[in-house]
Amino acid sequence: MKIEAKNINTKRKYPFMPAKVNSDCCVACGSCAEECPVGAITIQDFAVVDESACIECGHCVEVCPNECIKLD
């Protein structure tokens, strides 16, 4: 599932709430990193979100097969 650029929310919400990964359930599949339109997610032992780059678009939340990512 590819995300079209026109659907990207480029404005951050206030207060800023970047994506958070639950490392206990993340299996490092890479789906979130592949779909992140700004490259804010890297895969190590689990997905890691660069909070300074996250634009809160929520695409990572939608594609995570284990529902390990939340915006809060």
Secondary structure as GFF3:
##gff-version 3
##sequence-region A 1 72
A	DSSP	three_ten_helix	5	7	.	.	.	ID=ss1
A	DSSP	beta_strand	19	21	.	.	.	ID=ss2
A	DSSP	alpha_helix	31	35	.	.	.	ID=ss3
A	DSSP	beta_strand	41	43	.	.	.	ID=ss4
A	DSSP	beta_strand	47	49	.	.	.	ID=ss5
A	DSSP	alpha_helix	59	63	.	.	.	ID=ss6
A	DSSP	beta_strand	69	71	.	.	.	ID=ss7
###
